[in-house]
Structure formats: C-alpha cells, structure tokens
C-alpha cells in the first residue's frame, strides 16, 4: 500500500505523530486520547461504545499498516493502541478531573504491567490485532478498577 492511505495510517497510528516522541511515547499517545475521551463522554449509551468500536477497528488497521512500514512488531511509534485503550478505560465513567487522572494512571499501569492474559494477546494475535488487543484488554481492566474505586468512594471509604 502506498500513497494517501499509507500516510493516513501512519498519522493515525502514531497518534498525530506523538509516537515519534523519543521517550514514553505510549504515555504521550494516551495524553492525545484525552480530548477524544471527553468528546466520547458527551455521547449517549449507544453512540459511545460504537465510537470506541470504530476507533478500535481503525487502530487495528492503522497499526497493522504501520508495522509493515516500520518493519517492526508493535513499534514504540505506534500509539493508537493507547488511544483505543484509554477510550475503553473511560467508557461510561463520569468525566471529571479526578476520574480522568485516575483513568490515565490506572490505564498506564495496566498497559505497562500487562497482567495476565494481556501479554498473551500481544504475542499471539497477528498484526494490528496484537498491537491493539492488549491495550483494549488493559483498558477493560482499568475500567473495572475505576468502577471499584468509584464504588468505594461512594461508600465513603476515601
């Protein structure tokens, strides 16, 4: 694939080129996701998961193309997986400064630590599916942790 589609895939896969930041590119890619997370939070119960699913499919496609261009499995320059994972993290979570910060931190923790079976997805799924699948699962874990934290807060635990 050459031309416009390949260039578009690289722009998307690198999170508008934030993936080229030489240190902590995944963290910067997650930061790029915050405005999209805010917009998603304004959507309804049907629209929000559809947007997350669409972004995830675009992420799989663009990450797969980018792997071919970069000649490297899950290159650090590919950060659209963090974008999709953060959107999953924040799906149906109330959008407040404290939840965004907690969501960011918990997602980055899950993405870096990769508790079972996250790493398995990364290594066993082919192409863009492996690049994005582990981050989506990390996002599901992070979403669950946020729900537990919100529940504990509502009980007055902290």
N, C-alpha and C positions, 0 to 999 in steps of 0.2 A: 504494500500500500504506500502510495506516495502522494504528495500534494496536500491539498487543503485538509482532507480527513486525517492524515497523519499529524499534521501540525496542530489541528484542533485537539486530537487525542493527547498530544504532549502538553499543550496548555492546560487541559483538564487534569491529566494525570499528575502533573507537577503542582497542582493547586495554584494556578496562575503564577507559576514559576517559583513559588515559595519552597518547593522541593530542592531548589538549587542552593539554598542557604547551607553553608558547609557544616554547620553543627546543629543538632537537634531538629532536623528537617521535619520529622514527624510531629514534633511539638508545634512548629510554625504552621504546618499543614492543618493541625487541629484548630489553631487560632483563626485560620482562614475560614473554618467552618462555622464560627460563632455567628456572623451575620445571617448565614443561611439557616442556622438553628433558630434564630429569632423570628425570621420570616415563617419558618415552619410552625413555630409556636402559635402563630396567628391563624393557622388553618384549622379546619374542623376535624372531627373524629374520623372521617372517611378520607379527606384530602391529605392530611399529614402522612399517614402510612403509605399512601400512593406516591407522594413526593419522595419519601425515603426509599421506596422500592425502585422508583425511576432513577434516583441518584445512584443507588447501588448498582443497577444494571449498567448505567453509563460508566461507573467506576470500574466494573469488571471489564467492559470493552476497552476503555482507555488505558487501564493498567496492562492489559494483555498486549495492546499495540506498543505501549512504552517499553515493556520488557524486550520486545523484538528490536526496537530502535536502540535501546541502551545496551542490548546484548548481555543482560544480567537479570537473574531471577530476583524479583522483589527489590529492585534498586532503591536506595535511600532517596532518590529524587522523586520517586512515585509516592505521593501523599494523598491522593484522592481516596485511598482506603481509610485514612484517618478522618477525612471529611465525612465519608459514609458512616464510619463507626461512631463519630460524635453525634451525628443526627439520630442514630439509633439510641445512643445514650440518653438524649434529651427528649425522645418521643414520649409525649403525654406527661412530661414532667413540667410543673409550673415554672414559667420563665421569670426568675428573679435573680438578682446578682449572686446571692448565696448558692442557688442551685446551679447556676452556670459555672461558678468557680468550682463547686464540689463535683459537678459533672465532668469538667475539664480534668481535674486532678484524678478522679477515680478512673476515668477512661484511660488517661495516660498510664496510670499504674497498671491497669489490666492489660493494656497493649504492650507494655514493656515486660511485665512479669509473665504474661501468657499462661495462666493456669490451665490445667487440663480441661478440655482437649483442644485448646486454641492452637497450640503449636502443631498439632496433628493436622488441622485444616490447612495451615500454611504450607506444610511439606507435602501433603498428599493430594491436594486439589491442583488441577493443572492451570497454568497461565494466570489470567486475571482473577479467576475464581479463588485461587490460593492466596493471591495478594490481598484480595478484599475480604474473603471469607473469615479469616482470623480476626480482622478488625470489627466486622459486623458482630461476631460472637463476643468479642471483648466489649463491644457496645451493649449487647444484651446483658452481659454480666454487670457492667457498670450501671445500666438502667435498674437492674434488680437491687443493687447496693443502694442507689439513690432512693428507691422506694422504701427500703428498710430504714434508711436514715430519716426520711421524711415521716415515716410512721413512728419512729422513736421520738422524734421532735414533737409530734402531735400528742404523744403520751407524756411529754414533759421530762423526758429522760435527759435532754440537754437543751 
